[in-house]
Amino acid sequence: MISALDKKLFRDLLHMRAQALAIVAVIAAGVAVFIAEFTTLASLTESRAAYYERQRFAEVFAVCKRAPKSLAARIEAIPGVNVVQVRTVAEVSLDVPGMDDPAVGQMISVPEDRRPALNDVHIRDGRYIAPDAPGEVLAGEEFMAAHKLKPGDNIAATINGRKRKLTLAGSALSPEYIYVVRAGEFLPDKKRFGVFWMGERELASAFNMEGAFNDVTLKLAHGANEPAVIAQLDALLKPYGGIGAQPRAKQTSHWYLENELSQLRALGLAMPLVFLGVAAFLLNVVLSRQIATQREQIAALKAFGYSNVAVGAHYLKLVLIIATIGGAVGVASGAYLATLLAQLYSEYYHFPKLLYVLPPGVIVAGVGLSTMACVSGAMISVRAAAKLPPAEAMRPAAPGNFRPTFVERMGLQRWISQPARMILRQLERRPARAMLSVAGIAMSAAIFVIGFFFVDTIEYVIDVQFFRVQREDMSVTLFQPRQRGALHEIARMPGVLAAEPFRVAPVTLRVGHRSRQVGITGLTADAALHRVLDAQLRPIVLPPDGIVLSTKLGEVMGVAAGDALTVEVSEGARLTRQTSVAFLSDDFLGLSAYMELGALNRLLREGDSMSGAYLRVDPRLRDSLYSRLKAAPSVAAVSMKDTAITSFRETLAQNMMTITLINSFFAGVIAFGVLFNSARIALSERARELASLRVLGMTRGEISYILLGEQAVLTLVALPIGIVLGWMGAWAFCKYLIESELIRFPLIVSERTSALAAVVILVSAAIAGISVRRKLNRLDLVEVLKARE
Amino acid sequence: MTSGANPIVAPPQAAVFSARGITKVYRMGEVEVWALRGIDLELYGGEFVVLLGPSGSGKSTLLNILGGLDVPTEGNVRFLEHDLTAANERELTNYRRNHVGFVFQFYNLIPSLTATENVSLVTEISQRPMDPVEALKLVNLGDRVNHFPSQLSGGEQQRVAIARAVAKRPDVLLCDEPTGALDIKTGIVVLEAIERVNREMGTLTVVITHNSAIAAMADRVISLGDGRIQGVRHNTSKISAKELSW
């Protein structure tokens, strides 16, 4: 049997359903984001742990030039090393049927007769390579899917200068390539970069690596001292061109995934807190209004002998019901949102199976958090209801305490109409509520901006990277550095309009105990095709001496302009040289180092050598030039800028769209929730006043102006604040969640994003305004005036 | 009545309420309002008492204090063996719950509950309640039990309020201007209901009003003015509500 008081509760709730639903939506959004992010976090973390475990993902990774296999035993003898796996790893150029653009294959050697001891592949389709089937390879699942390749299909590869036909035995996944990205790039390009696993003997013989290896990965014993193992491994590999081992934390795929997880962790907490903060505020406003209109009911209840606790509990129950419905809707939609997110993640992160984990703890935490927020928001009102002295509740509340506003006190009242004065006084009378409304609306604008600025940033990066830095149409990389004369051969080819040489030298930079492996790019001082730009996007003229580092690299190495630097060259004669930092320059991607081409040549003690060229190309002859270059035996790789831009955009566009839509929706929910509730409360508080004005002869439009004008002022004040908050949020996002050695994004928020945020908020405001205006139109004058407030 | 020795008081039984020197001072912003300035009185079981006075005379304040809704600034109020002035919040709540029935000028019904449910609100928390429908029949609303307040006339709403007040079988029924918001015809119907409760259930009934015509139906009329008792009249022949007119 439901008690009469509970019946009152349900009917009250039904009566205020529109407002309750608006609050439920905000709570649900907060809980949904919390559930979705933490579910995804749990799913990714557990999937990764299981995957790493099952496929025996290594813990230490190192590359060298060419080391004898006998070294493996000495590596295994390092204290703390459990398993050693030595491999041959090399990049090859691929000819994929149906694709004119170049593709790059990362070839990794695997034993023919058994599975790899570490970094085992997971076969998705087809089978593992057969022991005596020359030319059989496994290919990354995403690459095969992108090209619609099936096991049994063939593709052609240029391996160490020789054309080979490869047969795809199966498609595979590897814990080493959960995030498949080519070294030095930061976005995956499924079509143009793929990972391949090939029989050890065959790959070794193709690259003259018989009895040798150029890649080693280790599994450590439990409790091993990782830095010590790395130091000993480095010492062993150094004579063989070792360039410093990396722990798993720095392994590319792992690093990206880990970065993503920490973003999820931060956003999974920050976003819901905003939503729940807004929900708490809305509940506070709605409940305090509810209690104000029910003063006499409260008095009656107390007069009949209901205790303060019973009255407080009655209103708290109302809050708990709203919180519970919001929580339930949030959990359900969060679980759904998590599947969307999982889909999104599976575009970037390849697991054999993305375990879907919805931990009960996450549900409890999400619902608990929302309930806590709601209760804390409502507590002030609930206490007020409980404490309301019954004799006082018998009397109607005293008229609100109004006074001339600040603007009027400044003597500006002549310019303010009577209705405008009412609006201003109303706002100034409840400054806390007005400020919180502004904060709520501003938050929704900020959420929108934070969700959208990434698109602007990406566009900016594309513009700078592809149109200001890389102005070439094509770049050609040679197998071996060659004399500058080679440039003329390339320049003479039909279709080449201009050619500039470049030299990339792999080195280890060292200052004190700090070191980083980077490539120094040498460009001519007057380079016009491929340029180095400063933060203001002005071309930098490379100095005749010294090295130019990206600001991030300078920071990592702890050096500034003028500081000395040791350069250990990782190729050729492996010289160790000294140079100094000319200056630092801002850039977005990776850790870059530049030198004037001549200066680099001198540093390397070589003649005027180059490792490739940037070309400007006649568009009509582009394809034929591409074919000719690819066929040239000395050319290792040709890349075309158009395809780079296209893939860059393709990868991002679709996913950004999903995220953006979700964010706009959430921003709209908050704005609508705040504005709708604030207008409904205002209507409830002022129905009498507005009806009186109607009786006095004001039109519906005029009283709407008084009521909705207040909401309009709140919205207009909130918008710029929200956009600025959005910028700050976006800045924090760039600075703390994205910035790393691999990527640095400038804070770019376009006018378009700010305008769109304003549009979303204004549309939400308009919808809220229209629904309240409809109520206002139905205002029953006689009834309102008759009823005792 | 101003003292127990007053010869015009012939107590039919022991005093239910006895008040000594009640003073009530409100602070309204910067001004002190003296609502009551030293009230002494006794109320007896089964009596029908009218507290008569103009607005601002302190009668509502007195009623609130008797009903345990408010406490006096000074003085002492006893209900049977309970000292209301020494009671804490919880004791006052229990006192209201178990002994007092309230009827308000503006009914104070819960608009979201039907007539029966409004009565149930009280019967659910009292110790020996009537059936809510029975209570409604007592005020001649047997055919309106499932109506919401908005579907009832003012007089009907006030009768629901009376049913709600008496359904707990209170020791005292306190009515604050029960006809204040009603026309004469409806007012008389409401007073008849109160009269019937007083007569049939023997409940001590206190009605406050500024309408001196109503005083004719009381056993005793206590006139209040300026926070003091101005006079006490004992009606030797009280008339029924039906015969009232104003």
Boltz contact constraints between the chains, C-beta under 6 A:
constraints:
  - contact:
      token1: [A, 3]
      token2: [B, 124]
      max_distance: 6.0
  - contact:
      token1: [A, 4]
      token2: [B, 113]
      max_distance: 6.0
  - contact:
      token1: [A, 4]
      token2: [B, 117]
      max_distance: 6.0
  - contact:
      token1: [A, 4]
      token2: [B, 120]
      max_distance: 6.0
  - contact:
      token1: [A, 4]
      token2: [B, 121]
      max_distance: 6.0
  - contact:
      token1: [A, 7]
      token2: [B, 117]
      max_distance: 6.0
  - contact:
      token1: [A, 8]
      token2: [B, 110]
      max_distance: 6.0
  - contact:
      token1: [A, 8]
      token2: [B, 112]
      max_distance: 6.0
  - contact:
      token1: [A, 8]
      token2: [B, 113]
      max_distance: 6.0
  - contact:
      token1: [A, 11]
      token2: [B, 112]
      max_distance: 6.0
  - contact:
      token1: [A, 12]
      token2: [B, 112]
      max_distance: 6.0
  - contact:
      token1: [A, 296]
      token2: [B, 108]
      max_distance: 6.0
  - contact:
      token1: [A, 297]
      token2: [B, 110]
      max_distance: 6.0
  - contact:
      token1: [A, 300]
      token2: [B, 108]
      max_distance: 6.0
  - contact:
      token1: [A, 303]
      token2: [B, 69]
      max_distance: 6.0
  - contact:
      token1: [A, 303]
      token2: [B, 102]
      max_distance: 6.0
  - contact:
      token1: [A, 304]
      token2: [B, 122]
      max_distance: 6.0
  - contact:
      token1: [A, 305]
      token2: [B, 93]
      max_distance: 6.0
  - contact:
      token1: [A, 305]
      token2: [B, 96]
      max_distance: 6.0
  - contact:
      token1: [A, 305]
      token2: [B, 97]
      max_distance: 6.0
  - contact:
      token1: [A, 305]
      token2: [B, 125]
      max_distance: 6.0
  - contact:
      token1: [A, 307]
      token2: [B, 93]
      max_distance: 6.0
  - contact:
      token1: [A, 390]
      token2: [B, 69]
      max_distance: 6.0
  - contact:
      token1: [A, 391]
      token2: [B, 64]
      max_distance: 6.0
  - contact:
      token1: [A, 391]
      token2: [B, 69]
      max_distance: 6.0
  - contact:
      token1: [A, 391]
      token2: [B, 70]
      max_distance: 6.0
  - contact:
      token1: [A, 788]
      token2: [B, 106]
      max_distance: 6.0
